[in-house]
Amino acid sequence: MKIAVLGLGRMGTAIAQRLAQGEHELTVWNRSKGKAEELVRNGATEADSPEEAACAAEVVVTSLANDEAVREIALGDRGLRSYIGGRAYVDMSTISPRLSEELGRTFEIFLALPVLGAPQAVTAGEATYLAGGPEATVGLLSPLLGSLGGHLKRYPRPGQAATAKLAVNLMLLAGVATLAESMAVGREGQLSDDELTDLLCGSPMLAPGLKNRFEAVLKGSGAAWWTTELGAKDAALAVQAAGRSAAKLRVAPAVRDLYQAAADLGFDNEDIAAVSRLYR
Ligand SMILES: NC(=O)c1ccc[n+]([C@@H]2O[C@H](COP(=O)([O-])OP(=O)(O)OC[C@H]3O[C@@H](n4cnc5c(N)ncnc54)[C@H](OP(=O)(O)O)[C@@H]3O)[C@@H](O)[C@H]2O)c1
């Protein structure tokens, strides 16, 4: 397939790298230059604008930071909707269910496809994709979905896929924050890092998704897969998505504020594990 990938952040680059391994003609675009070099060396073409990239493709994929970025690129004055024609549009960003539904109403062929998993899982073909949209669109996109590999969960509507993504992210964000607080409690009671590792790593309470970040939470830093800034954004979206139930949420607003505090302290471009520095 001829595929355009718009947005070459950590996730967009992983998606493009994975697709580049398939039998596709890949065109890529990123707002700031200098992020496409390796992809170009591996056969992709870099476009100068989203329009140039989209016009070279049958399917346009976006992987962008937040609602504002997706709104600008998809629905802005010179956005995708003004030139995409009958091509398919797949949004893989983590955005609000409301915006995802709006994209579904605006574009003739649209699939919400948020990603569960780190960029490394995408590259390895081990991520889970939450596909929200009609069955016919999933069928049309089967060459792209086949190349991504991993697992596919199906939802009839784009907003449901976006909601599913936020529900999972909230669990991980809250889990990392709770792990950081458990360590703070242990340290206050004179438990060493070795004792904490022995105690918590061996505990059935530590979910596999948290085990992956144990060392980083213990040390307060690690490779940045998913930044505190994006974590704060996702927790805020979860609170917003809870709608009328939001008034009853207690943990999600606290989680949002914690990651926002970490981002405001200058850890905005560090992994969510950096939230543990709030406790030092
Ligand atoms: N990283 C993960 O583990 C992970 C996992 C699942 C889902 N996601 C989701 O995937 C999406 C991308 O995440 P990421 O980790 O790749 O983030 P990232 O590394 O921070 O990259 C963000 C991307 O968005 C672009 N962007 C931001 N504002 C823009 C605007 N106004 N117009 C055009 N482009 C804009 C950036 O362009 P510049 O380079 O020019 O700044 C960059 O390409 C997010 O929605 C995130 O929540 C991430």
The ligand as an SDF file (V2000), in Angstrom:
LIG
                    3D

 48 52  0  0  0  0  0  0  0  0999 V2000
    5.3230    6.9710   23.5480 N   0  0  0  0  0  0  0  0  0  0  0  0
    4.4790    6.0380   23.9310 C   0  0  0  0  0  0  0  0  0  0  0  0
    4.8240    5.1100   24.6980 O   0  0  0  0  0  0  0  0  0  0  0  0
    3.0500    6.0560   23.4220 C   0  0  0  0  0  0  0  0  0  0  0  0
    2.2780    4.8880   23.5630 C   0  0  0  0  0  0  0  0  0  0  0  0
    0.9910    4.8650   23.0650 C   0  0  0  0  0  0  0  0  0  0  0  0
    0.4470    6.0150   22.4930 C   0  0  0  0  0  0  0  0  0  0  0  0
    1.1990    7.1470   22.3960 N   0  0  0  0  0  0  0  0  0  0  0  0
    0.5550    8.3270   21.7790 C   0  0  0  0  0  0  0  0  0  0  0  0
    1.1260    8.5230   20.4860 O   0  0  0  0  0  0  0  0  0  0  0  0
    1.1300    9.9230   20.1680 C   0  0  0  0  0  0  0  0  0  0  0  0
    2.5580   10.3570   19.8350 C   0  0  0  0  0  0  0  0  0  0  0  0
    3.3320   10.1250   21.0110 O   0  0  0  0  0  0  0  0  0  0  0  0
    4.9380   10.2050   20.9990 P   0  0  0  0  0  0  0  0  0  0  0  0
    5.4140    9.3990   22.1430 O   0  0  0  0  0  0  0  0  0  0  0  0
    5.4530    9.9520   19.6250 O   0  0  0  0  0  0  0  0  0  0  0  0
    5.1280   11.7680   21.3510 O   0  0  0  0  0  0  0  0  0  0  0  0
    6.3750   12.6880   21.0240 P   0  0  0  0  0  0  0  0  0  0  0  0
    7.6230   11.9030   20.9050 O   0  0  0  0  0  0  0  0  0  0  0  0
    6.3040   13.7960   21.9980 O   0  0  0  0  0  0  0  0  0  0  0  0
    6.0150   13.2580   19.5450 O   0  0  0  0  0  0  0  0  0  0  0  0
    4.9190   14.1110   19.3500 C   0  0  0  0  0  0  0  0  0  0  0  0
    4.7110   14.3170   17.8580 C   0  0  0  0  0  0  0  0  0  0  0  0
    3.6260   15.2390   17.6550 O   0  0  0  0  0  0  0  0  0  0  0  0
    4.0850   16.2930   16.8010 C   0  0  0  0  0  0  0  0  0  0  0  0
    3.3480   17.5240   17.0620 N   0  0  0  0  0  0  0  0  0  0  0  0
    3.0450   18.0860   18.2720 C   0  0  0  0  0  0  0  0  0  0  0  0
    2.3030   19.1980   18.1010 N   0  0  0  0  0  0  0  0  0  0  0  0
    2.1340   19.3380   16.7570 C   0  0  0  0  0  0  0  0  0  0  0  0
    1.4490   20.2820   15.9400 C   0  0  0  0  0  0  0  0  0  0  0  0
    0.7680   21.3120   16.4610 N   0  0  0  0  0  0  0  0  0  0  0  0
    1.4720   20.1040   14.5900 N   0  0  0  0  0  0  0  0  0  0  0  0
    2.1400   19.0720   14.0440 C   0  0  0  0  0  0  0  0  0  0  0  0
    2.8040   18.1350   14.7500 N   0  0  0  0  0  0  0  0  0  0  0  0
    2.8050   18.2720   16.1030 C   0  0  0  0  0  0  0  0  0  0  0  0
    5.5630   16.4140   17.1320 C   0  0  0  0  0  0  0  0  0  0  0  0
    6.2310   17.1360   16.1310 O   0  0  0  0  0  0  0  0  0  0  0  0
    7.6650   17.8480   16.4580 P   0  0  0  0  0  0  0  0  0  0  0  0
    8.6990   16.7720   16.3410 O   0  0  0  0  0  0  0  0  0  0  0  0
    7.7690   18.8980   15.4420 O   0  0  0  0  0  0  0  0  0  0  0  0
    7.5560   18.3990   17.8690 O   0  0  0  0  0  0  0  0  0  0  0  0
    5.9370   14.9280   17.1670 C   0  0  0  0  0  0  0  0  0  0  0  0
    6.0210   14.4050   15.8560 O   0  0  0  0  0  0  0  0  0  0  0  0
    0.5640   10.6570   21.3950 C   0  0  0  0  0  0  0  0  0  0  0  0
   -0.8110   10.9100   21.2120 O   0  0  0  0  0  0  0  0  0  0  0  0
    0.7860    9.6420   22.5200 C   0  0  0  0  0  0  0  0  0  0  0  0
   -0.0990    9.8370   23.5940 O   0  0  0  0  0  0  0  0  0  0  0  0
    2.4890    7.1930   22.8230 C   0  0  0  0  0  0  0  0  0  0  0  0
  1  2  1  0
  2  3  2  0
  2  4  1  0
  4  5  1  0
  4 48  2  0
  5  6  2  0
  6  7  1  0
  7  8  2  0
  8  9  1  0
  8 48  1  0
  9 10  1  0
  9 46  1  0
 10 11  1  0
 11 12  1  0
 11 44  1  0
 12 13  1  0
 13 14  1  0
 14 15  2  0
 14 16  1  0
 14 17  1  0
 17 18  1  0
 18 19  2  0
 18 20  1  0
 18 21  1  0
 21 22  1  0
 22 23  1  0
 23 24  1  0
 23 42  1  0
 24 25  1  0
 25 26  1  0
 25 36  1  0
 26 27  1  0
 26 35  1  0
 27 28  2  0
 28 29  1  0
 29 30  1  0
 29 35  2  0
 30 31  1  0
 30 32  2  0
 32 33  1  0
 33 34  2  0
 34 35  1  0
 36 37  1  0
 36 42  1  0
 37 38  1  0
 38 39  2  0
 38 40  1  0
 38 41  1  0
 42 43  1  0
 44 45  1  0
 44 46  1  0
 46 47  1  0
M  CHG  2   8   1  16  -1
M  END
$$$$
